[in-house]
Amino acid sequence: MPCQLCDRPVADLTDHHLVPRQYSKRRRQDPGPTIQLCPPCHKQIHTLFDNATLARELNTLEKLQCHPQIQAFVRWVRKQRPDKRVRSYR
């Protein structure tokens, strides 16, 4: 299955909660929907944005895909081999 952000075929995908769990756990709410991301995309999202921003502004796959910083990262990471270790930068 490919990463839902960069569309690369990666063996190990991670669950990314569109609304960070810290915001639903406190209120004992359902953690909400998740998307499947490769580790580099998941790590880059959490490097660039704090949980408050993710919960308030970037809480759908479409909003993440439209953000300029994510678009730049996705353009770059799509050129990388799926097995390559990728560092995250602000």
DSSP file (Angstrom, degrees, kcal/mol; ACC not computed):
  #  RESIDUE AA STRUCTURE BP1 BP2  ACC     N-H-->O    O-->H-N    N-H-->O    O-->H-N    TCO  KAPPA ALPHA  PHI   PSI    X-CA   Y-CA   Z-CA
    1    1 A M              0   0    0      0, 0.0     9,-0.8     0, 0.0     2,-0.1   0.000 360.0 360.0 360.0 135.4    0.0    0.0    0.0
    2    2 A P  B     -A    9   0A   0      0, 0.0     2,-0.1     0, 0.0    34,-0.1  -0.420 360.0 -92.2 -82.5 159.2    1.4    3.4   -0.9
    3    3 A C     >  -     0   0    0      5,-2.3     4,-1.4     1,-0.1    34,-0.2  -0.464  31.2-135.5 -62.6 136.6    1.8    6.4    1.5
    4    4 A Q  T  4 S+     0   0    0     32,-2.8    33,-0.1     2,-0.2    -1,-0.1   0.604  99.6  41.7 -75.7  -9.9   -1.3    8.5    1.2
    5    5 A L  T  4 S+     0   0    0     31,-0.3    -1,-0.1     3,-0.1    32,-0.1   0.860 130.6  18.4-100.0 -53.0    0.8   11.7    1.1
    6    6 A C  T  4 S-     0   0    0      2,-0.1    -2,-0.2    71,-0.1    31,-0.1   0.597  89.9-135.5 -98.3 -11.7    3.7   11.0   -1.2
    7    7 A D     <  +     0   0    0     -4,-1.4    -3,-0.1     1,-0.2    30,-0.0   0.683  52.0 146.4  67.2  19.6    2.2    7.9   -2.9
    8    8 A R        -     0   0    0      1,-0.1    -5,-2.3    -7,-0.0     2,-0.9  -0.672  56.9-115.4 -84.7 143.0    5.5    6.0   -2.6
    9    9 A P  B     +A    2   0A   0      0, 0.0     2,-0.4     0, 0.0    -1,-0.1  -0.687  47.2 170.9 -78.6 106.6    5.2    2.2   -2.1
   10   10 A V        -     0   0    0     -2,-0.9     3,-0.1    -9,-0.8    73,-0.1  -0.939  34.9-141.6-122.0 140.3    6.7    1.7    1.4
   11   11 A A  S    S+     0   0    0     -2,-0.4     2,-0.8     1,-0.2    -1,-0.1   0.916  90.5  47.1 -67.7 -44.7    6.6   -1.6    3.4
   12   12 A D        +     0   0    0      2,-0.0     2,-0.3     0, 0.0    -1,-0.2  -0.850  69.9 179.5-108.4 103.8    6.0    0.0    6.8
   13   13 A L        -     0   0    0     -2,-0.8     2,-0.3    25,-0.2    25,-0.2  -0.717  13.8-146.6 -98.3 153.2    3.3    2.6    7.0
   14   14 A T  E     -B   37   0B   0     23,-3.6    23,-2.8    -2,-0.3     2,-0.5  -0.851  18.6-112.0-117.3 154.5    2.3    4.5   10.2
   15   15 A D  E     -B   36   0B   0     -2,-0.3     2,-0.6    21,-0.2    21,-0.2  -0.740  27.2-164.0 -85.0 127.1   -1.0    5.8   11.4
   16   16 A H  E     -B   35   0B   0     19,-2.7    19,-1.9    -2,-0.5     2,-0.5  -0.961  14.5-139.8-111.3 118.2   -1.3    9.5   11.5
   17   17 A H  E     -B   34   0B   0     -2,-0.6    17,-0.2    17,-0.2    15,-0.1  -0.652   4.9-148.9 -75.8 123.0   -4.2   10.9   13.5
   18   18 A L  S    S+     0   0    0     15,-2.0    -1,-0.2    -2,-0.5    16,-0.1   0.844  95.8  39.9 -65.1 -33.1   -5.6   13.8   11.7
   19   19 A V  S    S-     0   0    0     14,-0.5    -1,-0.2    12,-0.4     5,-0.2  -0.975 109.8-111.5-110.6 114.6   -6.6   15.3   15.0
   20   20 A P    >>  -     0   0    0      0, 0.0     3,-2.0     0, 0.0     4,-0.7  -0.082  20.3-122.5 -49.5 140.6   -3.7   14.6   17.4
   21   21 A R  H >> S+     0   0    0      1,-0.3     4,-3.3     2,-0.2     3,-0.5   0.773 106.7  70.8 -58.0 -29.1   -4.7   12.2   20.1
   22   22 A Q  H 3> S+     0   0    0      1,-0.2     4,-0.9     2,-0.2    -1,-0.3   0.810  99.6  49.4 -60.0 -27.4   -3.8   14.6   22.9
   23   23 A Y  H <4 S+     0   0    0     -3,-2.0     4,-0.3     2,-0.1    -1,-0.2   0.752 119.3  34.8 -84.5 -24.7   -6.9   16.6   21.9
   24   24 A S  H <<>S+     0   0    0     -4,-0.7     5,-2.9    -3,-0.5     4,-0.2   0.773 111.0  60.8 -96.6 -30.5   -9.3   13.7   21.9
   25   25 A K  H ><5S+     0   0    0     -4,-3.3     3,-1.3     1,-0.2    -3,-0.2   0.903 101.1  53.9 -64.3 -42.9   -7.9   11.7   24.8
   26   26 A R  T 3<5S+     0   0    0     -4,-0.9    -1,-0.2    -5,-0.3    -2,-0.1   0.863 114.3  41.3 -60.1 -36.5   -8.4   14.5   27.3
   27   27 A R  T 3 5S-     0   0    0     -4,-0.3    -1,-0.3    -3,-0.1    -2,-0.2   0.339 111.3-120.5 -94.6   6.5  -12.1   14.7   26.4
   28   28 A R  T < 5 +     0   0    0     -3,-1.3    -3,-0.2    -4,-0.2     2,-0.2   0.871  63.6 148.0  53.9  41.8  -12.5   10.9   26.2
   29   29 A Q      < -     0   0    0     -5,-2.9    -1,-0.2     1,-0.1    -5,-0.1  -0.588  60.5 -83.0 -99.5 164.0  -13.5   11.2   22.6
   30   30 A D        -     0   0    0     -2,-0.2    -1,-0.1     1,-0.1    -3,-0.0  -0.465  41.4-125.2 -60.2 134.1  -13.0    8.8   19.7
   31   31 A P        -     0   0    0      0, 0.0   -12,-0.4     0, 0.0    -1,-0.1   0.641  46.9-141.1 -64.1 -11.6   -9.5    9.6   18.3
   32   32 A G        -     0   0    0    -14,-0.1   -11,-0.0   -15,-0.1    -8,-0.0  -0.220  39.0 -17.6  84.8-174.3  -11.0   10.2   14.9
   33   33 A P        -     0   0    0      0, 0.0   -15,-2.0     0, 0.0   -14,-0.5  -0.243  56.0-160.4 -71.5 154.0   -9.8    9.2   11.4
   34   34 A T  E     -B   17   0B   0    -17,-0.2     2,-0.3   -16,-0.1   -17,-0.2  -0.879   5.4-148.1-126.4 161.4   -6.2    8.3   10.5
   35   35 A I  E     -B   16   0B   0    -19,-1.9   -19,-2.7    -2,-0.3     2,-0.6  -0.921  24.0-114.9-124.9 156.6   -4.3    8.2    7.3
   36   36 A Q  E     +B   15   0B   0     -2,-0.3   -32,-2.8   -21,-0.2     2,-0.3  -0.824  41.4 173.8 -95.8 118.4   -1.4    5.8    6.4
   37   37 A L  E     -B   14   0B   0    -23,-2.8   -23,-3.6    -2,-0.6   -34,-0.0  -0.906  33.9-115.3-124.6 151.0    1.9    7.6    6.0
   38   38 A C     >  -     0   0    0     -2,-0.3     4,-2.4   -25,-0.2     3,-0.2  -0.490  42.2-105.4 -72.9 155.4    5.5    6.5    5.3
   39   39 A P  H  > S+     0   0    0      0, 0.0     4,-2.8     0, 0.0     5,-0.2   0.866 117.9  53.6 -54.9 -40.5    7.8    7.3    8.3
   40   40 A P  H  > S+     0   0    0      0, 0.0     4,-2.3     0, 0.0     5,-0.2   0.929 111.9  44.2 -62.4 -42.3    9.5   10.2    6.5
   41   41 A C  H  > S+     0   0    0     -3,-0.2     4,-2.1     2,-0.2     5,-0.2   0.922 115.1  49.0 -65.8 -42.6    6.2   12.0    5.7
   42   42 A H  H  X S+     0   0    0     -4,-2.4     4,-1.8     1,-0.2    -1,-0.2   0.931 113.2  46.4 -62.4 -45.5    4.9   11.4    9.2
   43   43 A K  H  X S+     0   0    0     -4,-2.8     4,-1.5    -5,-0.2    -1,-0.2   0.890 110.3  53.4 -65.5 -38.8    8.1   12.7   10.8
   44   44 A Q  H  X S+     0   0    0     -4,-2.3     4,-2.4    -5,-0.2     5,-0.2   0.899 106.0  53.4 -64.5 -40.5    8.2   15.7    8.5
   45   45 A I  H  X S+     0   0    0     -4,-2.1     4,-2.1     1,-0.2    -1,-0.2   0.938 112.6  43.6 -58.1 -47.6    4.6   16.7    9.5
   46   46 A H  H  < S+     0   0    0     -4,-1.8    -1,-0.2     1,-0.2    -2,-0.2   0.703 112.3  54.1 -76.0 -18.0    5.4   16.6   13.2
   47   47 A T  H  < S+     0   0    0     -4,-1.5    -1,-0.2    -5,-0.2    -2,-0.2   0.878 115.2  38.9 -75.8 -40.3    8.7   18.4   12.6
   48   48 A L  H  < S+     0   0    0     -4,-2.4     2,-0.4    -5,-0.2    -2,-0.2   0.835 119.4  38.7 -79.7 -33.5    7.0   21.3   10.8
   49   49 A F     <  -     0   0    0     -4,-2.1    -1,-0.1    -5,-0.2     2,-0.1  -0.928  69.1-132.9-129.0 141.6    3.8   21.7   12.8
   50   50 A D     >  -     0   0    0     -2,-0.4     4,-2.1     1,-0.1     3,-0.3  -0.422  38.4-102.8 -81.7 167.8    2.9   21.5   16.5
   51   51 A N  H  > S+     0   0    0      1,-0.2     4,-2.7     2,-0.2     5,-0.2   0.831 119.6  57.7 -62.2 -34.2   -0.2   19.5   17.6
   52   52 A A  H  > S+     0   0    0      2,-0.2     4,-2.3     1,-0.2     5,-0.2   0.920 108.7  45.6 -63.4 -42.7   -2.3   22.7   18.0
   53   53 A T  H  >>S+     0   0    0     -3,-0.3     4,-3.0     2,-0.2     5,-1.4   0.903 112.9  50.7 -66.3 -41.6   -1.8   23.7   14.4
   54   54 A L  H  <5S+     0   0    0     -4,-2.1     4,-0.3     3,-0.2    -2,-0.2   0.922 114.1  44.2 -62.1 -43.5   -2.4   20.1   13.2
   55   55 A A  H  <5S+     0   0    0     -4,-2.7    -2,-0.2    -5,-0.2    -1,-0.2   0.884 123.4  35.2 -68.1 -38.9   -5.7   20.0   15.1
   56   56 A R  H  <5S+     0   0    0     -4,-2.3    -2,-0.2    -5,-0.2    -3,-0.2   0.890 135.3  10.0 -85.6 -42.5   -6.9   23.4   14.2
   57   57 A E  T  <5S+     0   0    0     -4,-3.0    -3,-0.2    -5,-0.2    -2,-0.1   0.730 125.8  43.5-115.5 -28.9   -5.7   23.9   10.6
   58   58 A L      < +     0   0    0     -5,-1.4    -1,-0.1    -4,-0.3    -2,-0.1  -0.368  66.7 128.8-120.4  53.2   -4.3   20.7    9.0
   59   59 A N        +     0   0    0     -3,-0.1     2,-0.3    -4,-0.1    -1,-0.1   0.164  61.0  57.1-101.8  18.5   -6.9   18.2   10.1
   60   60 A T  S  > S-     0   0    0     -3,-0.1     4,-1.9     1,-0.1     5,-0.2  -0.967  82.4-119.0-138.4 158.9   -7.7   16.6    6.7
   61   61 A L  H  > S+     0   0    0     -2,-0.3     4,-2.6     1,-0.2     5,-0.2   0.896 115.1  54.7 -61.0 -40.2   -5.5   14.9    4.1
   62   62 A E  H  > S+     0   0    0      1,-0.2     4,-1.5     2,-0.2    -1,-0.2   0.895 106.9  49.4 -63.1 -41.3   -6.6   17.5    1.6
   63   63 A K  H  > S+     0   0    0      2,-0.2     4,-0.8     1,-0.2    -1,-0.2   0.896 112.0  48.9 -66.1 -39.3   -5.4   20.4    3.9
   64   64 A L  H >< S+     0   0    0     -4,-1.9     3,-1.0     1,-0.2    -2,-0.2   0.932 110.2  51.4 -63.2 -45.3   -2.1   18.7    4.4
   65   65 A Q  H 3< S+     0   0    0     -4,-2.6    -1,-0.2     1,-0.2    -2,-0.2   0.786 109.8  50.7 -63.8 -27.5   -1.6   18.1    0.7
   66   66 A C  H 3< S+     0   0    0     -4,-1.5    -1,-0.2    -5,-0.2    -2,-0.2   0.603  82.1 107.5 -87.3 -12.2   -2.3   21.8   -0.1
   67   67 A H    <X  -     0   0    0     -3,-1.0     4,-2.6    -4,-0.8     3,-0.3  -0.513  69.6-136.7 -71.9 130.5    0.2   23.2    2.4
   68   68 A P  H  > S+     0   0    0      0, 0.0     4,-2.2     0, 0.0     5,-0.2   0.857 101.6  50.8 -57.5 -40.3    3.2   24.7    0.6
   69   69 A Q  H  > S+     0   0    0      1,-0.2     4,-1.9     2,-0.2     5,-0.1   0.888 113.1  45.9 -67.4 -36.8    5.8   23.2    3.0
   70   70 A I  H  > S+     0   0    0     -3,-0.3     4,-3.0     2,-0.2     5,-0.2   0.898 110.3  54.0 -70.7 -40.1    4.3   19.8    2.6
   71   71 A Q  H  X S+     0   0    0     -4,-2.6     4,-2.4     1,-0.2    -2,-0.2   0.914 108.9  48.7 -59.5 -42.9    4.1   20.1   -1.1
   72   72 A A  H  X S+     0   0    0     -4,-2.2     4,-1.7     2,-0.2    -1,-0.2   0.922 113.2  47.1 -63.8 -44.1    7.8   21.0   -1.3
   73   73 A F  H  X S+     0   0    0     -4,-1.9     4,-3.3     1,-0.2     5,-0.2   0.927 111.8  50.4 -63.4 -44.5    8.7   18.0    0.9
   74   74 A V  H  X S+     0   0    0     -4,-3.0     4,-2.0     1,-0.2    -2,-0.2   0.901 107.4  53.6 -63.1 -41.2    6.5   15.6   -1.1
   75   75 A R  H  < S+     0   0    0     -4,-2.4     4,-0.4    -5,-0.2    -1,-0.2   0.909 115.9  40.8 -57.4 -41.8    8.0   16.8   -4.4
   76   76 A W  H >< S+     0   0    0     -4,-1.7     3,-1.4     1,-0.2     4,-0.3   0.933 113.7  50.3 -73.0 -47.2   11.5   16.0   -3.0
   77   77 A V  H >< S+     0   0    0     -4,-3.3     3,-1.5     1,-0.3    -2,-0.2   0.789  98.5  66.8 -68.8 -26.5   10.7   12.7   -1.2
   78   78 A R  T 3< S+     0   0    0     -4,-2.0    -1,-0.3     1,-0.3    -2,-0.2   0.765  98.1  55.2 -62.7 -23.6    9.0   11.2   -4.3
   79   79 A K  T <  S+     0   0    0     -3,-1.4    -1,-0.3    -4,-0.4     2,-0.2   0.557  93.8  91.2 -84.2  -9.0   12.4   11.2   -6.0
   80   80 A Q  S <  S-     0   0    0     -3,-1.5     6,-0.0    -4,-0.3    -3,-0.0  -0.562  87.7-102.5 -89.9 150.2   14.0    9.2   -3.1
   81   81 A R    >   -     0   0    0     -2,-0.2     3,-1.6     1,-0.1    -1,-0.1  -0.444  30.8-122.8 -64.2 142.6   14.2    5.4   -2.9
   82   82 A P  T 3  S+     0   0    0      0, 0.0    -1,-0.1     0, 0.0   -71,-0.1   0.772 111.3  50.1 -60.2 -26.1   11.5    4.0   -0.6
   83   83 A D  T 3  S+     0   0    0      2,-0.1     2,-0.2   -73,-0.1    -2,-0.0   0.467  86.1 111.3 -92.6  -0.6   14.2    2.3    1.5
   84   84 A K  S <  S-     0   0    0     -3,-1.6     2,-0.4     1,-0.1    -4,-0.0  -0.506  72.5-120.2 -75.3 138.0   16.4    5.4    1.9
   85   85 A R        -     0   0    0     -2,-0.2     2,-0.4   -45,-0.0    -1,-0.1  -0.648  32.3-159.1 -75.8 131.6   16.6    7.0    5.4
   86   86 A V        -     0   0    0     -2,-0.4     2,-0.2    -6,-0.0    -9,-0.0  -0.945   5.8-143.0-119.9 132.2   15.3   10.5    5.2
   87   87 A R        -     0   0    0     -2,-0.4     2,-0.4   -44,-0.0   -43,-0.0  -0.606  16.2-128.7 -89.4 153.4   16.1   13.3    7.6
   88   88 A S        -     0   0    0     -2,-0.2     2,-0.3   -45,-0.0   -47,-0.0  -0.859  26.9-179.3-104.2 136.5   13.5   15.9    8.6
   89   89 A Y              0   0    0     -2,-0.4   -42,-0.1     1,-0.0   -41,-0.1  -0.969 360.0 360.0-132.2 148.6   14.3   19.6    8.5
   90   90 A R              0   0    0     -2,-0.3    -1,-0.0   -43,-0.1    -2,-0.0   0.447 360.0 360.0 -77.7 360.0   12.3   22.7    9.3
